[in-house]
Amino acid sequence: MACAALGTIMLADSALAADLPLKARAAALKTAYDWTGFYVGGQFGYGGGRLGAGSNPIPLQGALLPHSTTGLIGGYQVGYNHELANRIVLGVEADATFPSPIDQTAVARFAPTPFNTTIDYVGTLRGRLGYAFDRWMPYVTGGFAWGHPHVDINDGSGAVVSHYQAGWTAGVGLEFAVSGNWTAKLEYDYVDLARRSYDLSGFRLAPVTVDPQLHLVKLGLNYQFGDSLWSPKASTTPKLPESDNWNVHAQTTFLPQGYPSFSSPYSGANSLPGRGQVQATWTTTAFVGARLWDGGEFYLNPELAQGFGLNGTLGIAGFPNGEAQKAGAAYPRIRAQRYYFKQTFGLGGEQEEVADGPNQLPGKRDIDRVTVIVGRFAVGDFFDNNAYAHDPRADFMNWALWESAAYDFPADLPGYTRGAVVELNRKDWAIRGAVLQVPTQPNSDKLSLKGGGAVVEFEERHNIFSQPGKLRIGAFGNQGITGNYRQALAIEAADPTLDINNVMASIRHVNPKYGFYANLEQQVVPDVGVFARLSWNDGQNEILSFTDIDRSASGGVSIKGSFWGRANDTVGIGGAVNGLSSAHRDFLAAGGTGLLIGDGRLNYRPEQIFEAYYAYQVTKNFTATADYQFIANPAYNADRGPVSIFSARLHAEF
């Protein structure tokens, strides 16, 4: 995936050079590329190695590659180069590299062990010695390295023993000046950290020696500031002609949340604790796109995610943090969240401008067109969109407000799937459909070829009193390995000694789930818009991917700050009411647990949510948001709550 992205960027650059006028090309070639200056960038790749004999390294995800001690890797780097008159380039670089999440499928195939070892991150501070062949620079690198391994004790206590370990690193690389101020690099690093004995006597285990020796292959992009980092105008002047054949964007979002104590006369396995707590999530995403040929594009989105939702993303069906993943981590973990090909077939006629943006290359396209997308993506990338409530990094945070909450869209734990999308677009309407992979079972991180999901959406565009609006209506159906609520209740009723959750797990097989959603966005006057959603599913079998909601209605208003002299600020006010089918209610009342909820008993009432936020644009690329949510009957239980949730959000993008 990363190799494909880097290769297509270089091909795109070659196409740019061919398209330049002869004089411009000659001018670009006349002056050799200057490697001197500061740079900052990101890297993505794959690694492996060993952590020491008898250390029981836990397998980490390799996505399309085999699992390993590191799996996929990714992180950041910053450095400085100085090119001498004889073309020798001296440099210094610091970086941080993070591994991927645990491969639960691989873990299930191994025999249980009393402990497992993994590494949380590796940092290096290295010198670089290169030789400049104009826009190409091969180099060698080496220096100081450190890392943070830890040992998980598998006795059910969740105990962890960790230490910092120092060592050395050496490697080789090749860097290429692509276009503008961007360079791309391919680098191999060997990292050797000093061995250390971990004392596990407190757990009645023998000590284990952790001796990390890692092989890391990194593909990176660097933005070159030149030798004038302190001069914004000088540091942003392109060293090479810009290219429309590829682009890169990035975002980072830090979202802390907390709530005070609330009434909680009892709790269950998935209950929100009544004592109150504070948690935070942090994501950083790169959006890399490359034009392959006329109408053909490839996109890759590596993402680092760290932190946990409140209570580990458990306790409320309309969960309050759209950035919270079901697979949280104490340290950043890298995933290739999106990688897909996109082919657009123009049907002729009127064209429209396409602005440069994340997962969007600039240019023109036919308004009448057919688009085909194949790969890994989030269903919400192409379905159930809404201008006022669809992005928890920019607008509403609650799951029941930025999505049609009763649509159990196929997804793994962080919310992505693999499949294909086809769209026919006309000026006043569009129709799109998708076939998608579903998880192997509820709340699974592995996508399955057994069963599958499908969705069809019709989008109508209109004007009411010259104010634009859109109406989207969708129908969906999934086939996945789930249990039936009524069947589980009948078995438990015949033998009350049985645990209903164990019963449910034992009766899972391929079952259907189907439903619909309707989604409206409408501008009322410039800078004021309203939205509404209505969604429903049959509610007879377990939820597979999203959250424990069978019926949902939501709506609200979004107001831009132009009315008080802050044109790029936004105020949002919205609410949602979520409900369950009778079979689903009875299952929870009998002590069942769902994907996110389960109090052990249930005094059923609809879950009611109110949310209000103010997004304050600090600079063009940075926004700070204050958010308040009030949730009555959390997890549909009138015996618990209400709960008030306070949030902040810091979001930067370029």
Residue pairs with C-beta under 8 A, 6 or more apart in sequence:
1 63
1 64
1 300
1 336
1 339
2 44
2 45
2 46
2 219
2 300
2 302
2 336
3 219
4 298
4 300
5 219
5 288
5 290
5 298
5 300
6 184
6 186
6 219
8 246
8 290
8 291
8 292
8 298
9 178
9 184
9 246
9 288
9 290
10 176
10 178
10 184
11 290
11 292
12 243
12 245
12 246
12 290
12 291
13 178
13 179
13 243
13 245
13 246
15 245
15 291
16 179
16 241
16 243
16 244
16 245
17 25
17 28
20 28
20 241
24 241
28 240
28 241
32 132
32 134
33 132
33 134
33 135
33 177
33 239
33 240
34 83
34 226
34 239
35 81
35 83
35 89
35 130
35 132
35 137
36 81
36 82
36 83
36 226
36 227
37 80
37 81
37 224
37 225
37 226
37 227
37 228
37 229
37 235
38 78
38 79
38 80
38 224
38 225
38 226
38 227
38 229
38 235
39 78
39 79
39 80
39 81
39 183
39 222
39 223
39 224
39 225
40 76
40 77
40 78
40 79
40 222
40 223
40 225
41 76
41 77
41 78
41 183
41 220
41 221
41 222
41 223
42 74
42 75
42 76
42 77
42 220
42 221
42 250
42 286
42 302
43 73
43 74
43 75
43 76
43 77
43 95
43 97
43 185
43 187
43 218
43 219
43 220
43 221
44 72
44 73
44 74
44 218
44 219
44 220
44 286
44 300
44 302
44 334
44 336
45 72
45 73
45 74
45 216
45 217
45 218
45 219
46 62
46 65
46 68
46 70
46 71
46 72
46 73
46 217
47 68
47 69
47 70
47 71
47 73
47 97
47 99
47 214
47 215
47 216
47 217
48 68
48 69
48 70
48 214
48 215
49 68
49 69
49 70
49 191
49 212
49 213
49 214
49 215
50 57
50 69
50 211
50 212
50 213
51 57
51 69
51 117
51 118
51 119
51 149
51 210
51 211
51 212
52 117
52 195
52 208
52 209
52 210
52 211
52 212
53 209
53 211
54 208
54 209
55 117
55 151
55 208
55 209
55 210
55 211
56 113
56 115
56 116
56 117
56 208
57 69
57 116
57 117
57 118
58 102
58 107
58 116
58 117
58 118
58 152
59 67
59 68
59 69
59 71
59 102
59 103
59 106
59 107
59 110
60 67
60 68
60 69
60 70
60 71
60 72
60 99
60 100
60 101
60 102
60 103
60 118
61 67
61 71
61 72
61 100
61 101
61 102
61 103
61 335
62 68
62 71
62 72
62 100
62 103
63 71
63 72
63 100
63 335
63 336
65 71
65 72
67 103
67 106
69 99
69 118
69 119
69 214
70 99
70 100
70 119
70 214
70 216
71 99
71 100
71 101
71 103
72 99
72 100
72 302
72 334
72 335
72 336
73 97
73 98
73 99
73 100
73 216
73 218
73 334
74 97
74 98
74 302
74 304
74 334
75 95
75 96
75 97
75 98
75 121
75 304
75 332
75 334
76 95
76 96
77 93
77 94
77 95
77 96
77 220
77 222
78 93
78 94
78 95
79 91
79 92
79 93
79 94
79 128
79 222
80 91
80 92
80 93
81 89
81 90
81 91
81 128
81 130
82 89
82 90
82 91
83 89
83 132
84 90
87 131
87 132
87 133
88 129
88 130
88 131
88 132
89 128
89 129
89 130
89 131
89 132
89 137
89 139
90 127
90 128
90 129
91 127
91 128
91 129
91 130
91 139
92 125
92 126
92 127
92 128
93 124
93 125
93 126
93 128
93 141
94 123
94 124
94 125
94 126
95 123
95 124
95 126
96 121
96 122
96 123
97 121
97 122
97 123
97 124
97 216
97 218
98 120
98 121
98 304
98 331
98 332
98 333
98 334
99 118
99 119
99 120
99 121
99 333
99 334
100 333
100 334
100 335
101 327
101 329
101 333
101 335
101 445
102 118
104 444
104 445
104 446
105 445
105 446
112 154
113 154
114 153
114 154
114 155
114 203
114 205
115 151
115 152
115 153
115 154
115 200
115 203
115 205
115 208
116 151
116 152
116 154
117 149
117 150
117 151
117 152
117 208
117 210
118 149
118 150
118 152
119 147
119 148
119 149
119 150
119 212
119 214
120 147
120 148
120 149
120 150
120 162
120 330
120 331
121 147
121 148
121 331
121 332
122 145
122 146
122 147
122 191
122 193
122 214
122 216
123 145
123 146
123 147
124 143
124 144
124 145
124 146
124 169
124 189
124 191
125 143
125 144
125 145
126 141
126 142
126 143
126 144
126 169
126 171
127 141
127 142
127 143
128 139
128 140
128 141
128 173
129 139
129 140
129 141
130 137
130 138
130 139
130 140
130 175
131 137
131 138
131 139
135 176
135 177
135 240
136 174
136 175
136 176
136 177
137 174
137 175
137 176
138 172
138 173
138 174
139 172
139 173
139 174
139 175
140 170
140 171
140 172
140 173
141 169
141 170
141 171
141 172
141 173
141 187
141 189
142 168
142 169
142 170
142 171
143 168
143 169
144 166
144 167
144 168
144 169
145 166
145 167
145 168
145 169
145 191
145 192
145 193
146 164
146 165
146 166
146 167
146 193
147 164
147 165
147 167
147 191
147 193
147 212
148 162
148 163
148 164
148 165
148 331
149 162
149 163
149 165
149 193
149 210
149 212
150 160
150 161
150 162
150 163
151 160
151 161
151 162
151 198
151 200
151 208
151 210
152 159
152 160
153 159
153 160
153 161
153 200
153 203
153 205
155 203
159 203
161 198
161 199
161 200
163 196
163 198
163 210
165 193
165 194
165 195
165 196
165 210
165 212
166 193
166 194
167 191
167 192
167 193
167 194
167 212
168 191
168 192
169 189
169 190
169 191
169 192
170 189
170 190
171 187
171 188
171 189
171 190
171 216
172 187
172 188
173 185
173 186
173 187
173 188
174 185
174 186
174 187
175 183
175 184
175 185
175 222
176 183
176 184
176 185
177 183
177 224
177 239
177 240
178 184
178 240
178 243
178 246
179 238
179 240
179 241
179 242
179 243
179 246
180 238
180 239
180 240
180 241
180 242
180 243
181 223
181 224
181 225
181 226
181 236
181 238
181 239
181 240
182 221
182 222
182 223
182 224
182 248
183 221
183 222
183 224
184 219
184 220
184 221
184 222
185 218
185 219
185 220
185 221
185 222
186 217
186 218
186 219
187 217
187 218
187 219
187 220
188 215
188 216
188 217
188 218
189 215
189 216
189 218
190 213
190 214
190 215
190 216
191 212
191 213
191 214
191 215
191 216
192 212
192 213
192 214
193 211
193 212
193 213
194 211
195 209
195 210
195 211
196 209
196 210
196 211
197 207
197 208
197 209
197 210
198 207
198 208
198 209
198 210
199 207
200 206
200 207
200 208
201 207
221 248
221 286
221 288
224 239
225 235
225 236
226 234
226 235
226 237
226 239
228 234
228 235
229 235
244 291
244 356
244 361
244 362
244 363
245 290
245 291
245 361
246 288
246 289
246 290
246 291
246 361
247 287
247 288
247 289
247 356
247 361
247 362
248 286
248 287
248 288
248 289
249 286
249 287
249 357
249 358
249 653
249 654
250 284
250 285
250 286
250 287
250 653
250 654
251 283
251 284
251 285
251 287
251 358
251 393
251 651
251 652
251 653
252 282
252 283
252 284
252 285
252 651
252 652
252 653
253 281
253 282
253 283
253 323
253 393
253 649
253 650
253 651
253 652
254 280
254 281
254 282
254 649
254 650
254 651
255 280
255 281
255 282
255 321
255 323
255 397
255 647
255 648
255 649
255 650
256 278
256 279
256 280
256 647
256 648
257 278
257 279
257 280
257 309
257 310
257 320
257 321
257 645
257 646
257 647
258 276
258 277
258 278
258 279
258 310
258 645
258 646
258 647
259 276
259 277
259 310
259 643
259 644
259 645
259 646
260 276
260 644
261 274
261 275
261 276
262 274
262 276
262 640
262 641
262 642
262 643
262 644
263 274
263 640
263 641
264 271
264 272
264 273
264 274
264 275
264 640
264 641
265 639
265 640
266 599
266 600
266 601
266 639
266 640
267 273
267 274
267 599
267 600
267 640
268 591
268 593
268 598
268 599
268 600
268 601
269 593
269 598
269 600
270 314
270 315
270 593
270 594
270 596
270 597
270 598
270 599
270 635
271 311
271 314
271 315
271 597
271 598
271 599
271 600
271 635
271 640
272 310
272 311
272 314
272 315
272 316
272 634
272 635
272 640
272 643
273 311
273 315
274 640
277 310
277 311
279 307
279 308
279 309
279 310
279 311
280 307
280 308
281 305
281 306
281 307
281 308
281 309
281 321
281 323
281 324
281 325
281 328
282 305
282 306
282 307
282 332
283 303
283 304
283 305
283 306
283 323
284 303
284 304
284 332
285 301
285 302
285 303
285 304
285 337
286 300
286 301
286 302
286 303
287 299
287 301
287 358
287 359
288 299
288 300
288 301
289 297
289 298
289 299
289 300
289 359
289 360
289 361
290 297
290 298
290 361
291 297
291 361
292 298
292 341
295 343
295 344
295 345
295 346
296 341
296 342
296 343
297 341
297 342
297 343
297 344
297 361
298 339
298 340
298 341
298 342
299 338
299 339
299 340
299 342
299 359
299 375
300 336
300 338
300 339
301 336
301 337
301 338
301 339
301 359
302 334
302 335
302 336
302 337
303 334
303 335
303 337
304 332
304 333
304 334
305 325
305 328
305 329
305 332
305 333
305 335
305 414
306 329
306 330
306 331
306 332
306 333
307 324
307 328
307 329
308 324
308 328
308 329
309 319
309 321
309 324
309 325
309 328
310 316
310 319
310 320
310 321
310 324
310 645
312 328
313 319
313 321
313 324
313 325
313 326
313 328
313 596
314 596
314 597
315 596
315 597
315 634
315 635
316 596
316 597
316 607
316 631
316 634
316 635
316 643
317 400
317 405
317 547
317 548
317 549
317 578
317 594
317 596
317 597
317 607
317 635
317 636
318 398
318 399
318 400
318 401
318 405
318 547
318 549
318 552
318 576
318 578
318 607
318 609
318 631
319 398
319 399
319 547
319 596
320 397
320 398
320 399
320 611
320 629
320 631
320 645
320 647
321 392
321 397
321 647
322 392
322 393
322 396
322 397
322 398
322 399
322 402
323 392
323 393
323 397
325 413
325 414
325 415
326 413
326 414
326 443
326 595
327 333
327 413
327 414
327 445
335 414
336 376
337 376
337 378
337 414
337 416
338 359
338 375
338 376
338 377
338 378
338 381
338 416
339 375
339 376
340 373
340 374
340 375
340 376
340 377
341 373
341 374
341 375
342 371
342 372
342 373
343 371
343 372
343 373
344 365
344 369
344 370
344 371
345 369
345 370
345 371
345 372
346 365
346 366
346 368
346 369
347 366
347 368
347 369
347 370
348 366
348 368
349 366
349 367
349 368
350 366
350 367
350 368
350 427
351 364
351 365
351 366
351 367
352 364
352 365
352 367
353 363
353 364
354 360
354 361
354 362
354 363
354 364
354 365
355 362
356 362
358 653
359 381
367 425
367 426
367 427
368 425
368 426
368 427
369 424
369 425
370 422
370 423
370 424
370 425
371 421
371 422
371 423
371 425
372 420
372 421
372 422
373 382
373 420
373 421
373 422
373 423
374 419
374 420
374 421
375 418
376 416
376 417
376 418
377 416
377 417
377 418
377 419
377 421
378 411
378 415
378 416
378 417
379 409
379 410
379 411
379 417
379 434
379 436
379 455
380 390
380 403
380 409
380 415
382 421
382 423
382 432
382 434
383 409
383 432
383 434
383 455
383 457
383 474
384 390
384 403
384 404
384 407
384 457
384 472
384 474
384 517
384 519
384 533
385 472
385 519
386 402
386 472
386 519
386 521
386 531
386 533
387 470
387 521
387 529
387 531
387 558
388 395
388 521
388 529
388 530
388 531
388 556
388 557
388 558
388 572
389 395
389 396
389 401
389 402
389 531
389 533
389 554
389 556
389 558
389 572
389 574
390 402
390 403
391 402
392 402
393 649
393 651
394 570
394 615
394 623
394 651
395 402
395 558
395 570
395 572
395 613
395 615
396 402
396 556
396 572
396 574
396 611
396 613
397 611
397 613
397 627
397 629
397 647
397 649
398 574
398 576
398 609
398 611
398 629
399 405
399 546
399 547
400 549
400 552
400 554
400 576
400 578
400 607
400 609
401 554
401 556
401 574
401 575
401 576
401 609
401 611
403 409
403 533
403 546
404 474
404 517
404 518
404 519
404 533
404 534
404 535
404 552
405 533
405 535
405 546
405 547
405 549
405 552
405 554
405 576
405 578
406 515
406 517
406 535
406 536
406 537
406 549
406 550
406 551
406 552
406 578
407 455
407 474
407 476
407 515
407 517
407 535
407 537
407 546
408 476
408 478
408 513
408 515
408 537
408 543
408 544
408 545
408 546
409 417
409 436
409 453
409 455
409 476
409 545
409 546
410 417
410 419
410 436
410 437
410 438
410 439
410 447
410 452
410 453
410 478
410 480
410 544
410 545
411 417
411 439
411 545
411 546
412 439
412 444
412 445
412 446
412 447
412 545
413 443
413 444
413 445
417 436
417 437
417 438
417 447
417 453
418 436
418 437
418 447
419 434
419 435
419 436
419 437
419 453
420 434
420 435
421 432
421 433
421 434
422 432
422 433
422 434
423 430
423 431
423 432
423 433
424 430
424 431
424 432
427 461
428 460
428 461
428 462
429 458
429 459
429 460
429 461
430 458
430 459
431 456
431 457
431 458
431 459
432 456
432 457
432 459
433 454
433 455
433 456
433 457
434 453
434 454
434 455
435 452
435 453
435 454
436 452
436 453
436 454
436 455
437 447
437 448
437 449
437 452
437 453
438 447
438 448
438 451
438 452
438 453
438 478
438 479
438 480
438 544
438 545
439 445
439 446
439 447
439 448
439 480
439 544
439 545
440 446
440 447
440 448
440 450
440 481
441 480
441 481
441 482
441 508
441 544
442 482
442 542
442 543
442 544
442 545
442 595
443 595
448 480
448 481
450 481
450 510
451 478
451 479
451 480
451 481
451 510
452 478
452 479
453 476
453 477
453 478
453 479
453 480
454 476
454 477
454 478
455 474
455 475
455 476
455 477
456 474
456 475
456 476
457 472
457 473
457 474
458 472
458 473
458 474
459 470
459 471
459 472
460 470
460 471
460 472
461 468
461 469
461 470
462 468
462 469
462 470
462 471
463 469
464 522
467 522
467 523
467 524
467 525
468 523
469 520
469 521
469 522
469 523
470 520
470 521
470 522
471 518
471 519
471 520
472 517
472 518
472 519
472 520
473 516
473 517
473 518
473 519
474 516
474 517
474 518
474 519
475 514
475 515
475 516
476 514
476 515
476 516
476 517
477 512
477 513
477 514
478 512
478 513
478 514
478 544
479 510
479 511
479 512
480 510
480 511
480 513
480 544
481 508
481 509
481 510
481 511
482 508
482 511
482 513
482 541
482 542
482 543
482 544
483 503
483 504
483 505
483 507
483 508
483 511
483 541
483 542
484 507
484 511
484 540
484 541
484 542
485 539
485 540
485 541
485 542
485 581
485 583
485 584
485 586
485 587
485 592
486 540
486 583
487 507
488 500
488 503
488 504
488 507
488 587
488 592
489 500
489 583
489 586
489 587
489 590
491 498
491 503
491 507
492 498
492 500
492 503
492 590
499 591
500 587
500 590
500 591
500 592
501 591
501 592
501 593
504 542
504 587
504 592
508 542
511 540
511 541
511 542
512 538
512 541
513 537
513 538
513 540
513 541
513 543
513 544
514 537
514 538
515 535
515 536
515 537
515 538
516 535
516 536
517 533
517 534
517 535
517 536
518 533
518 534
518 535
519 531
519 532
519 533
520 530
520 531
520 532
520 533
521 529
521 530
521 531
522 529
522 530
522 531
523 529
524 530
526 562
527 559
527 560
527 562
527 563
527 567
528 557
528 558
528 559
528 560
529 557
529 558
530 555
530 556
530 557
530 558
531 555
531 556
531 557
531 558
531 574
532 553
532 554
532 555
533 552
533 553
533 554
533 555
534 552
534 553
535 549
535 551
535 552
536 550
536 551
536 552
537 550
537 551
538 550
538 581
539 550
539 551
539 580
539 581
539 582
539 583
539 584
540 581
540 583
542 594
543 549
543 594
543 595
545 595
546 595
547 595
547 596
548 580
548 584
548 594
548 595
548 596
548 597
548 635
549 578
549 579
549 580
549 607
550 579
550 580
550 581
550 584
551 578
551 579
551 580
551 581
552 576
552 577
552 578
552 579
553 576
553 577
554 574
554 575
554 576
554 577
554 609
555 574
555 575
555 576
556 572
556 573
556 574
556 575
556 611
557 572
557 573
557 574
558 570
558 571
558 572
559 570
559 571
559 572
560 567
560 568
560 569
560 570
561 567
561 568
561 569
561 570
561 571
566 616
566 617
568 617
569 614
569 615
569 616
569 617
570 613
570 614
570 615
571 612
571 613
571 614
571 615
572 611
572 612
572 613
572 615
573 611
573 612
574 610
574 611
574 612
575 608
575 609
575 610
575 611
576 608
576 609
577 606
577 607
577 608
577 609
578 606
578 607
578 608
578 609
578 636
579 606
579 607
579 636
580 588
580 604
580 636
584 594
585 602
585 604
585 636
588 594
588 597
588 598
588 599
588 602
588 635
588 636
589 601
589 602
589 604
591 598
591 600
591 601
592 598
596 635
597 635
597 636
598 635
599 635
599 637
599 639
599 640
601 639
602 636
602 637
603 637
603 638
603 639
604 636
604 637
604 638
605 632
605 633
605 636
605 637
605 638
606 633
606 636
607 631
607 632
607 633
607 634
607 635
607 636
608 631
608 632
608 633
609 629
609 630
609 631
609 632
610 629
610 630
610 631
611 627
611 628
611 629
611 630
612 627
612 628
613 625
613 626
613 627
613 628
614 625
614 626
615 623
615 624
615 625
615 649
616 623
616 624
616 625
616 626
617 623
618 624
621 652
621 653
621 654
622 650
622 651
622 652
623 649
623 650
623 651
623 652
624 648
624 649
624 650
624 651
625 647
625 648
625 649
625 650
625 651
626 647
626 648
627 646
627 647
627 648
627 649
628 644
628 645
628 646
628 647
629 644
629 645
629 647
630 642
630 643
630 644
630 645
631 641
631 642
631 643
631 644
631 645
632 641
632 642
633 640
633 641
633 642
634 640
634 641
634 642
634 643
